[in-house]
């Protein structure tokens, strides 16, 4: 996971973990581990996001590909939002307006 410099990765993961932890869990449940009870974003690159998830009391790492590849920092926000919206559709959760 090296497509973005460390400062960008730190900013994105901190924002997701501080402000959107529930959204991360929803994404993980929809696309990787339906039984996850916790998800913490640990990395991003042009192809995917990476989360450490808790399942049955144990941590493991999952990578979930973006719907479209990302080429710049601004694209990361779009990629996460698109993945979140797709997760809502997949799990039958209403998305906020």
Secondary structure by P-SEA (a helix, b strand, c coil): cccccaaaaaaaaaaaaaccaaaaaaaaaacccccccbbbbccccccccccccccccbbbbbbbbcccccccaaaaaaaaaaaaaaaaaaacccccc
